[in-house]
Amino acid sequence: MAMYFRNIFHKRNFLSRVKKNNVKQRKENLAVLYLVTADSSLWKMAKKEIYKDRIHLSKMNICGISTVGYTLLKVALDIQEKSSNISINNLCDKYLIPKDVYQLVLTAVQIGREGYKAIDCVDKKIKDEENEDGEKQNV
C-alpha cells in the first residue's frame, strides 16, 4: 500500500520531522506524528507538546480546531492511548469521514503496523526522484 499524503506540506512536515529525530521512534509514535502533521492547525498545536519521544496529545489546547483536525486528533489518541474514540463503524460511514481522512487513517494504521518500513519506501522514492532530477541536470 502506497503512503498517502494530504498535500506537499504534510509530506514535508512528516518526513522532515522523522529525519530530525535522533532516537528511533516506536511505530505508534510515527503513526501519531503522521496524523497530526496532516492538518496544519493541528500540527501547530502539537509541536508545542513534543517531549523527547512523544507528542502529549491530551495536553493540547484544541480550541478552534477544524472538524478534520478533531477527527485526526481522536484517531491519534486512539493509537497513542489504545482507546476507541473512533469506531470501525464511524470509518465506514462516508458521510461522517471524508475520503481523504479515511485514507490518512488507513496510512496511519499501516505505519502503526510496519513503522519505518512503511516510511522507508516513501523516503527511498524521494531519494530516487532527487537522483533522477540530478542526473537530468547533469546531462
C-alpha positions as CSV (number, residue, x, y, z in Angstrom):
1,M,0.0,0.0,0.0
2,A,1.5,3.3,-1.1
3,M,1.7,6.1,1.5
4,Y,-0.9,8.8,1.1
5,F,-0.2,12.4,2.0
6,R,-2.9,15.1,2.2
7,N,-0.6,17.6,0.4
8,I,3.0,18.5,-0.1
9,F,3.2,20.3,3.3
10,H,2.0,17.2,5.0
11,K,4.7,15.2,3.3
12,R,7.4,17.7,4.0
13,N,6.4,18.2,7.7
14,F,6.2,14.5,8.4
15,L,9.3,13.3,6.6
16,S,11.5,16.2,7.9
17,R,10.4,15.5,11.5
18,V,11.1,11.8,11.1
19,K,14.6,12.6,9.8
20,K,15.3,15.1,12.6
21,N,14.7,12.5,15.4
22,N,18.0,11.2,16.7
23,V,16.2,8.4,18.5
24,K,14.4,5.6,16.7
25,Q,10.7,6.1,17.4
26,R,8.1,3.5,18.2
27,K,5.7,2.6,15.4
28,E,2.8,4.1,17.3
29,N,4.6,7.4,17.7
30,L,5.3,7.5,14.0
31,A,1.6,6.9,13.2
32,V,0.6,9.7,15.6
33,L,3.1,12.1,14.0
34,Y,1.8,11.2,10.6
35,L,-1.8,12.1,11.6
36,V,-1.0,15.4,13.4
37,T,1.2,16.6,10.5
38,A,-1.7,16.1,8.1
39,D,-3.6,19.2,9.4
40,S,-1.7,22.5,9.6
41,S,-3.6,23.9,12.6
42,L,-3.3,20.5,14.5
43,W,0.4,20.3,13.8
44,K,0.9,23.9,15.0
45,M,-0.7,22.9,18.3
46,A,1.0,19.5,18.5
47,K,4.5,21.0,18.0
48,K,4.2,22.7,21.4
49,E,3.6,19.3,23.1
50,I,6.5,17.3,21.9
51,Y,8.7,15.9,24.7
52,K,11.6,13.6,23.8
53,D,9.9,10.6,22.1
54,R,6.3,11.5,22.3
55,I,3.6,14.1,21.5
56,H,1.5,14.7,24.5
57,L,-1.9,14.9,22.8
58,S,-4.0,15.1,25.9
59,K,-2.2,18.3,26.9
60,M,-3.1,20.1,23.7
61,N,-5.5,23.1,23.7
62,I,-7.8,22.3,20.8
63,C,-9.8,25.5,20.8
64,G,-10.7,26.4,17.2
65,I,-9.6,23.2,15.7
66,S,-11.3,22.1,12.4
67,T,-13.6,19.1,12.1
68,V,-10.9,17.2,10.2
69,G,-8.3,18.2,12.7
70,Y,-10.5,16.9,15.5
71,T,-11.1,13.6,13.8
72,L,-7.3,13.2,13.2
73,L,-6.6,14.0,16.8
74,K,-9.1,11.5,18.0
75,V,-7.6,8.7,15.8
76,A,-4.1,9.7,17.0
77,L,-5.4,9.5,20.6
78,D,-6.8,6.1,19.9
79,I,-3.4,4.9,18.6
80,Q,-1.4,6.5,21.5
81,E,-3.7,5.6,24.4
82,K,-5.2,2.4,22.9
83,S,-8.7,3.8,23.3
84,S,-11.6,3.8,20.9
85,N,-12.9,7.3,20.2
86,I,-13.4,6.5,16.5
87,S,-15.1,3.2,15.8
88,I,-14.8,1.0,12.7
89,N,-18.4,1.8,12.1
90,N,-17.5,5.5,12.0
91,L,-14.8,4.9,9.5
92,C,-17.2,3.0,7.2
93,D,-19.6,6.0,7.1
94,K,-18.5,8.0,4.1
95,Y,-20.8,10.9,5.2
96,L,-19.1,11.1,8.5
97,I,-15.4,10.5,7.5
98,P,-14.4,12.1,4.2
99,K,-12.4,10.0,1.8
100,D,-9.1,11.9,2.3
101,V,-9.4,11.5,6.1
102,Y,-10.2,7.8,5.6
103,Q,-7.0,7.4,3.5
104,L,-5.0,9.2,6.2
105,V,-6.3,6.8,8.9
106,L,-5.5,3.8,6.7
107,T,-2.0,5.0,6.1
108,A,-1.6,5.7,9.9
109,V,-2.6,2.1,10.6
110,Q,0.0,0.9,8.1
111,I,2.7,3.0,9.8
112,G,1.5,1.7,13.2
113,R,2.0,-1.9,11.9
114,E,5.2,-1.5,9.9
115,G,6.9,1.5,11.4
116,Y,9.9,2.7,9.5
117,K,9.4,0.1,6.8
118,A,6.3,1.9,5.6
119,I,8.1,5.2,5.6
120,D,11.3,4.0,4.0
121,C,9.5,3.2,0.8
122,V,8.5,6.8,0.5
123,D,11.9,8.1,1.6
124,K,13.6,5.8,-1.0
125,K,11.3,7.0,-3.7
126,I,12.1,10.7,-2.9
127,K,15.8,9.9,-3.0
128,D,15.4,8.1,-6.3
129,E,13.5,11.1,-7.7
130,E,16.2,13.5,-6.5
131,N,18.8,11.3,-8.2
132,E,16.8,11.3,-11.4
133,D,16.5,15.1,-11.3
134,G,20.2,15.4,-10.6
135,E,21.0,13.1,-13.5
136,K,18.8,15.1,-15.8
137,Q,20.5,18.4,-14.8
138,N,24.0,16.9,-15.4
139,V,23.2,15.7,-18.9
